[in-house]
Amino acid sequence: MPRPRVIVGMSGGVDSCVAAALLVEQGFDVQGVTLQVWEHEDETVAASKRWQERGCCKVGIAKYVAKRLGIPHEVIDTRARFRHGVIDDFLSGYLSGTTPNPCVRCNERVKLRSLYELAQERGVHYVATGHYAIVRREPRPALHRAADLRKDQSYFLYRIAPPWLSRLLFPVGALEKSQVWKRAESLGLPADELKESQEICFVSHGDYRTFLDAEAPSAKQPGVFTDVHGTVLGRHGGIAYYTPGQRRGLGVAAGRRLYVQRVDPQTRTVVLGPEEDLFTAEAIVADLNLFDDQVLRTPTRADVKIRYATPSAPATLEPLGAGRLRIRFDRPQRALSPGQSAVFYEGDRVIGGGILRGAQAASPSTLTASDSPN
């Protein structure tokens, strides 16, 4: 009986390397693929660097692990798709005053899509990555949070096409991170060099503002800071450099702490206000990707996660028609921003998500003592 075939995305990180090893142990016919999405380095130059200093894809590590596992490995150039689907989207989002999440778009448009399409072309049934998530098969394929909730990456995966679920494997999703590190060491990988990236892969120096300066000089379009009543408080260098909730780097002296409330791309205005005004009771979500379309038919209770690093919050999802939902949070949430992803959970199961389009500020009477910033 032939072994089941699987294409595994090998970024060169510890998680994807261990995922490949687990699949080999489980008896799969494994094919390793590294997607070149951003930096390209001459192999001679790359070989002189420590592994964590190479390009974001760490091709050298992936090749090393594939050879050690005895599986074929290849590098596929997806830079054009990455540029169009992730970089351009990232830049246009900030230029229009929204806060995009490039990792969400990358999985949707580049990484998982490219691997899935490659598997289709080659007649390979399964696709695997090193993401921390779980696909449960019964009663029907569904995306769930990982066993290690501190590392769970289901938030970044909510935009994958529902038909893909039956063919996706996430081998490390059932493991704790500590178990993954032990497996990596058993592969001969130097743990002290395998650093985990906490940054956007293409923003390798400084923060996203430095990247904007280099890639989108048009971001530098001066405008004004105002308060919520329209009173001018100062001037800024471009709306792309400010996001809701930001306090540092404003350069406005007002006698109290001010935070970015919102940006207006039409007037190039950045609105500032006190922290208590950042709290939001409701939000509109569009550009939906759903694994359970019940939310389009009837109000649905769900836990809603609005940032990867923020705990999910209980809410009611209300259908509005035209592919939109209203989120009514049980407790107001802080600093929501158009462009962010809101992901919906029923327990550990992902039922879908979408992109925030707008928010409604909470009235003072809806804020509890625990919500207050003071």
N, C-alpha and C positions, 0 to 999 in steps of 0.2 A: 504493500500500500504506500503510495507516494506521500512524502511529508508535506504538510500544509506550508505554502510559501508566504513570506511576508517581506515587505520592504520597510526597513526601519530608518528613520531620519536620524543621522548621527552628527550632531552639531559639534562634537568634540568635548561637550560638557560631561560631567560625571553622571548625570541622570540618563542621558541617551546612551552612553557607553554601557552602563549597567543594564539598561533595557535590552540592548542587543545581546548581552551575555545571558540574560535570563531566557530570552527567546531560543537561543541555541540549546540551553539546558532543557527546555521544554519540548525539544524535538522539531522545531520549525526549520524550514529551509530558508535561511536568513540572507537577505541582500542589503548591504549597508549603503546608504546614500547621504552625501553631504551636499546641502544646497548652498551654493555661494551666493550670498545675498548682498554683501556690501564690500568690505575691504578685500583687495586682492594683493597678495604679497608674493614676490618672487620666492620660489622654494628655497633657493640658496640663502637668501636673506632671512627667511622665516626659520630656517634650521639653526641659525645662530642665536635665536631668541629663546628665552624661557617660554614654556608652553602658554602660560597665562598672558604673555605679552604679544602673542600673535593676533592675527585678525579675529573678528568676532566669531568666526565659524570654527576655529581651531582645527583646521584640516589635518595637521600633523598628528594630533591625538587620535582623531577618528581613524586615520590610516593605521596607526600603531595598534589600536584595539581590534580593528577588523582583522589584521594579520595575526594577532595573538589568538583570536577566536576561530581563525580559519575560514572566514567568510569573504566573499567578494565585496569590494568597495569602489565607489566612483563618486566623482564630484560633478554636479550639474549646475550650470550657470543660470541663475534666476535673478540676476541683477536688474535686468530691465523690468521684470514683473515687480520686483521689490521697489524699485524707484517709482514706478507709476502707482502701484497700489498702496504703498506705505509712506514713502518719503514725501511724494507730492501731496498725499492726503494729510499728512502731518503738518506740512508747511501751510497748505491752504486753510486748514483748521485754525491754526493760530493767527494767521493773517485776517481771518474773518471773525476773530473774537471768540472762538470756541476752544475747548480743551480736549483734543483727540487722544485716543489711547492706541499707539502704534502696535503694541503687542497683540491686541485684539484683532486689528486689521491684518497683521502679518499672518496669524494662524488661519484666518478666513480666506485671504486672497493669495497667500504665497506658500507658506510651509505645508500645511495639511492639504491644501488644494493641489500643489505641485506633486506631492507624494501620491495622493489619490489618483490624479490623472496619469502619473507614471505607472501605477499599478494597473490601471485600466488598460493602458496600451500594451502592457506585457503579460496580461492575463494572470496577474498575481492577486489573490483574494484579499489578503490582509495588509494593512498599513499600521505601523507602530511608531511611537515617539516616546521621549522620556518625560512627558508631562505627568504631573501629579493630579490624576483624575481617574475615575473608574467608569467603565461602560458595563452596565448590568444588562444581561440578555433577556431576562424574563420579567414580566410577561411579554415585553417587547423591548428592543434596545433603548436604553436611556442613559443619559450622562449624569453622573453623580460626583459629589465631592470625594476627594482622596481620603484615605485612612488617616494620614497625617494632616490635620486641619491647618497646622501652621504653614504647610507648604502647598496646600491645595491650590490648583491652577484652573479649576473649572471656570472661574470668572473670565479667563482669557480665551476659553474655548466655546463660549455660548453661541458664537456666530457660525459654527460649522454647519454644513447642510445636514438636515435630519437623515436623509438616506445614507449618509456616510457611517452612521453610528454602528451599524451591524458589521462593518469591516474594520473598525478601529480597535487597536490594542494599546493599552497604557500599562506596560509591565510593572513600573515602579509605583503605580497608584495605590497598591495595597500594602506598601511598605512604609515604615518610618524612615525619615532621612538618615538617622544613625545607622540603620541597616544597609542603606544604599552606600554610605561611605565605607562600611566594612567590605561590601562586595567590590567596590572600586579598588580597595587596597589589595584584595585577593587577585585582581587582574594585573597587578604590578604598576598601577597608576600612582604617581607621587602625590599623596594627599596634600602636601604643603604647597604644591604648585597649582592644584586644581581649585582656583578661587571661584566662588560663585559671583556672577555679575549681578549687581543691583541697579544697573543703569540701562538705559535704552541702548541697544547694541551699536547704533550708528552715531550716538553722541558720546564719543570716546574721550573728549577733553572738555572740561568745564561742564556747564549745564546746557539746557536746550536753547537758552538765549544766545550762547556762543555759536551754536549750530545755525540758528536763524540768521545771525549776522553774516555768516559765510555763505549760506545757501539762498537767502532771500533778503537782499539789501533793501528791498521795498518795504520791509517791516518797519524801517525807521521813518515813520510818518508822525511827526509831533501832533499832540492834541492837548486837551486840558483834563485835569482832575476837577471833579465837582463833588459837592455833597448831594444827598438825595433830593434836595430842593433846587438844585441847579446852580448853587453859588460856586463860583470858580475858586479853587483852593491852590492851584498851581498848574504846572505844565509837565508833560511826560514825553518820552521819545518814541512811543508807538504802542498801540493797544496789544500787539502780539506779546509783549513782555510782561503782561499782567494777567493773573487768573484769580477768580473768586476765592476769598479767604486769605489772600496774600497780605502780609503786613510789612515785611522787610523791603527795603529798596524803594520806598515811595518818595522819600525826600520832601515830605510835606509836614510842616510844623503846625499843629492844630491844638496843642495843649492836652490832647488825649490820644489814645491809640486808635488809629483808623485802619480799616481793612478794605480791600477791594470787594465791592458788592457785585458789580457787573461791569461789562464793557459794551459800548455801543459802537459797532463798526461804521455805521452811517455817519455819525458825527465825530468819530475818533475820540469819544469821551470815556474816561474811566471814572466810575462812580464810587466814592468812598463813604464809609459809614462805620458806626460802632459794631463790635462783634455780635451783639444781640440781634442785629438786623440781618445777620448771615443765615439765620435759621429758617428753614423752608418746610411748609406743611404739605404742599402738593407739588407735583411735577408732571409735565406732559412728556410722553415717550413715543417716538416714531421709529421708522426704519427697523421694524421688528424682525427678529428671527425666533421662531417658536417651535418647541418640541411638543407642546400640548396646546392646541388652539382653543381650548375651553375659555381661555382668557379673552377671546374675541367675542364670546357669546354671553357671558354672564360675569358679574363681579366676583373676583377670586381673591382669597386670602393667600398671601405669599410673604416670604422673607426676601427683602430686596437689598442687594449689595450694590452700592454706588461707586465704590473704589475698591481696588484689590486689597489695600491695607486697612480697610474699614469694616468692622463687623456688619453683617446683614441686619436689617431693621424690619420689624413686622409692619405690614401695610395691606391695603386693599387695592387691587387693580380693577379699574373700571373701564370697559370698552367705550370708545368715543366714535367708532366708525372710521373709515378711510385709513385703516391700518395704524390707528393711534390708540394709546391708553392714557388714562390719568392714574397716577400713583397718589393715594392718600395715605400718608405715613401716620402710624399711631402716635409717634412722637416726632416733632420737627427735626429735620436733619440739617447739618451745618454745611454751608458753602457748596451747594450744588452748582454745576456749571454746564451749560449747553455743550454738547460734544462728548461728555462722559458717557460711559456705558452703565446702564442699570440692568442687573441680572436678577432674575426671579427664581426663587427656590421654594420647593415644597419638601420640607425636611432636608434631606441631602440631595434630592433630585433637582436637576436644573430643568425648569419648564420653559425657559426662554429668556429673552431680554431685548433691549433696544437702546437707542441713542436719545439722551435727554435733549429736549428742544426748548423748554422753558420751565420756570418754577414760580411758585406763588409764596411770598414771604409769610411767615407765621405772625399772627397778631400777638402782642405781649401777653394776652390772657391765655394763650395756648402753651406758653413756655412754663415748664415746671422748674422747681429749684435746681434739680439735677441738670437741666438743660442750660442754666444760666452760666455764662463764662466767668462770673465773679464768685 
